[in-house]
Amino acid sequence: MDFAIAQKRLGPGRIHHCMRWIGMCERAFNLMCERAVSRELADGQTLADKQTIQNWIAESRAEINAARLLIKDAAFKIDTQGAYKTRNEISIIKFYAANVMQNVVDRAIQVHGALGITDDTILAAYYRHERASRIYDGADEVHKSRLARQILKTYKSI
Ligand SMILES: Cc1cc2nc3c(=O)[nH]c(=O)nc-3n(C[C@H](O)[C@H](O)[C@H](O)COP(=O)(O)OP(=O)(O)OC[C@H]3O[C@@H](n4cnc5c(N)ncnc54)[C@H](O)[C@@H]3O)c2cc1C
């Protein structure tokens, strides 16, 4: 019985983590952009002028938007079909959003240089605490394996 209750709360619990991670992504993204435009390398040249930094900003924006849409899709299905029937979508957002968050925070730290690994910004704390996101509430590998098995079941019946 206790296990059944614990399992039941995990679906809605996981989407809550994902929504929180999107908030962290947005904050890390803002810090990354602010740092890029403010860090001068030479007269009139900032980090924002470097293509690698531009790539990180563009990739981060795309990944955050994609994660947000996947989370909204899962939320809609939880609302309309219940958490049980949304198991696949919950697995997808759990491992996808956790990795997006890790990528975005990592890039933001890199753009901050040594400052990024101090506690003068929130980034190092995000990095320390949120690395666990790929492990708790089902390790990424377990979600991927479960999702793949669900998908493959539909092919076996052909
Ligand atoms: C910050 C934090 C908070 C937590 N909160 C809770 C909580 O509130 N309640 C709770 O019950 N637990 C909680 N946990 C425990 C968490 O659920 C476990 O750490 C997690 O299930 C992994 O188990 P483990 O640490 O024993 O690692 P292991 O089971 O030894 O797994 C280690 C690694 O092996 C791989 N692996 C494991 N199983 C498979 C598989 N089937 N297929 C492929 N690869 C696999 C994964 O990469 C995994 O990360 C928390 C953990 C952390 C870090």
The ligand as an SDF file (V2000), in Angstrom:
LIG
                    3D

 53 58  0  0  0  0  0  0  0  0999 V2000
   19.4240   14.2540   -3.8620 C   0  0  0  0  0  0  0  0  0  0  0  0
   18.7520   12.9200   -3.7890 C   0  0  0  0  0  0  0  0  0  0  0  0
   17.4850   12.8240   -3.2810 C   0  0  0  0  0  0  0  0  0  0  0  0
   16.8470   11.5870   -3.2000 C   0  0  0  0  0  0  0  0  0  0  0  0
   15.5900   11.5310   -2.6700 N   0  0  0  0  0  0  0  0  0  0  0  0
   14.9900   10.3410   -2.5410 C   0  0  0  0  0  0  0  0  0  0  0  0
   13.6830   10.2420   -1.9750 C   0  0  0  0  0  0  0  0  0  0  0  0
   13.0720   11.2430   -1.5830 O   0  0  0  0  0  0  0  0  0  0  0  0
   13.1090    9.0300   -1.8400 N   0  0  0  0  0  0  0  0  0  0  0  0
   13.7510    7.8950   -2.2550 C   0  0  0  0  0  0  0  0  0  0  0  0
   13.1960    6.8160   -2.1200 O   0  0  0  0  0  0  0  0  0  0  0  0
   14.9860    7.9540   -2.7980 N   0  0  0  0  0  0  0  0  0  0  0  0
   15.6170    9.1420   -2.9550 C   0  0  0  0  0  0  0  0  0  0  0  0
   16.8740    9.2050   -3.5160 N   0  0  0  0  0  0  0  0  0  0  0  0
   17.5180    7.9550   -3.9030 C   0  0  0  0  0  0  0  0  0  0  0  0
   17.4590    7.7540   -5.4040 C   0  0  0  0  0  0  0  0  0  0  0  0
   16.1840    7.3570   -5.8220 O   0  0  0  0  0  0  0  0  0  0  0  0
   18.5360    6.7200   -5.7610 C   0  0  0  0  0  0  0  0  0  0  0  0
   19.8130    7.3340   -5.5380 O   0  0  0  0  0  0  0  0  0  0  0  0
   18.4110    6.2590   -7.2150 C   0  0  0  0  0  0  0  0  0  0  0  0
   17.2810    5.4450   -7.3900 O   0  0  0  0  0  0  0  0  0  0  0  0
   19.6450    5.4710   -7.6730 C   0  0  0  0  0  0  0  0  0  0  0  0
   19.8540    4.4110   -6.7870 O   0  0  0  0  0  0  0  0  0  0  0  0
   21.3030    4.2050   -6.1330 P   0  0  0  0  0  0  0  0  0  0  0  0
   21.8040    5.5120   -5.6230 O   0  0  0  0  0  0  0  0  0  0  0  0
   21.2220    3.0570   -5.2130 O   0  0  0  0  0  0  0  0  0  0  0  0
   22.2350    3.8570   -7.3810 O   0  0  0  0  0  0  0  0  0  0  0  0
   22.2690    2.4860   -8.1870 P   0  0  0  0  0  0  0  0  0  0  0  0
   20.9560    1.7590   -8.1240 O   0  0  0  0  0  0  0  0  0  0  0  0
   23.5030    1.7590   -7.7820 O   0  0  0  0  0  0  0  0  0  0  0  0
   22.4410    3.0450   -9.6700 O   0  0  0  0  0  0  0  0  0  0  0  0
   23.6670    3.6730  -10.0650 C   0  0  0  0  0  0  0  0  0  0  0  0
   23.5790    3.9990  -11.5220 C   0  0  0  0  0  0  0  0  0  0  0  0
   23.4560    2.7730  -12.2390 O   0  0  0  0  0  0  0  0  0  0  0  0
   22.6320    2.9620  -13.3870 C   0  0  0  0  0  0  0  0  0  0  0  0
   21.4470    2.0930  -13.2880 N   0  0  0  0  0  0  0  0  0  0  0  0
   20.7780    1.7130  -12.1880 C   0  0  0  0  0  0  0  0  0  0  0  0
   19.7290    0.9230  -12.5030 N   0  0  0  0  0  0  0  0  0  0  0  0
   19.7550    0.7810  -13.8310 C   0  0  0  0  0  0  0  0  0  0  0  0
   18.9420    0.0980  -14.7740 C   0  0  0  0  0  0  0  0  0  0  0  0
   17.8700   -0.6200  -14.3820 N   0  0  0  0  0  0  0  0  0  0  0  0
   19.2430    0.2030  -16.0870 N   0  0  0  0  0  0  0  0  0  0  0  0
   20.3210    0.9130  -16.4920 C   0  0  0  0  0  0  0  0  0  0  0  0
   21.1350    1.5870  -15.6510 N   0  0  0  0  0  0  0  0  0  0  0  0
   20.8540    1.5280  -14.3570 C   0  0  0  0  0  0  0  0  0  0  0  0
   22.2310    4.4320  -13.3830 C   0  0  0  0  0  0  0  0  0  0  0  0
   23.1540    5.1660  -14.1550 O   0  0  0  0  0  0  0  0  0  0  0  0
   22.3660    4.8340  -11.9340 C   0  0  0  0  0  0  0  0  0  0  0  0
   22.5870    6.2440  -11.7630 O   0  0  0  0  0  0  0  0  0  0  0  0
   17.5160   10.4250   -3.6330 C   0  0  0  0  0  0  0  0  0  0  0  0
   18.8020   10.5230   -4.1870 C   0  0  0  0  0  0  0  0  0  0  0  0
   19.4200   11.7570   -4.2830 C   0  0  0  0  0  0  0  0  0  0  0  0
   20.8050   11.8340   -4.8790 C   0  0  0  0  0  0  0  0  0  0  0  0
  1  2  1  0
  2  3  1  0
  2 52  2  0
  3  4  2  0
  4  5  1  0
  4 50  1  0
  5  6  2  0
  6  7  1  0
  6 13  1  0
  7  8  2  0
  7  9  1  0
  9 10  1  0
 10 11  2  0
 10 12  1  0
 12 13  2  0
 13 14  1  0
 14 15  1  0
 14 50  1  0
 15 16  1  0
 16 17  1  0
 16 18  1  0
 18 19  1  0
 18 20  1  0
 20 21  1  0
 20 22  1  0
 22 23  1  0
 23 24  1  0
 24 25  2  0
 24 26  1  0
 24 27  1  0
 27 28  1  0
 28 29  2  0
 28 30  1  0
 28 31  1  0
 31 32  1  0
 32 33  1  0
 33 34  1  0
 33 48  1  0
 34 35  1  0
 35 36  1  0
 35 46  1  0
 36 37  1  0
 36 45  1  0
 37 38  2  0
 38 39  1  0
 39 40  1  0
 39 45  2  0
 40 41  1  0
 40 42  2  0
 42 43  1  0
 43 44  2  0
 44 45  1  0
 46 47  1  0
 46 48  1  0
 48 49  1  0
 50 51  2  0
 51 52  1  0
 52 53  1  0
M  END
$$$$
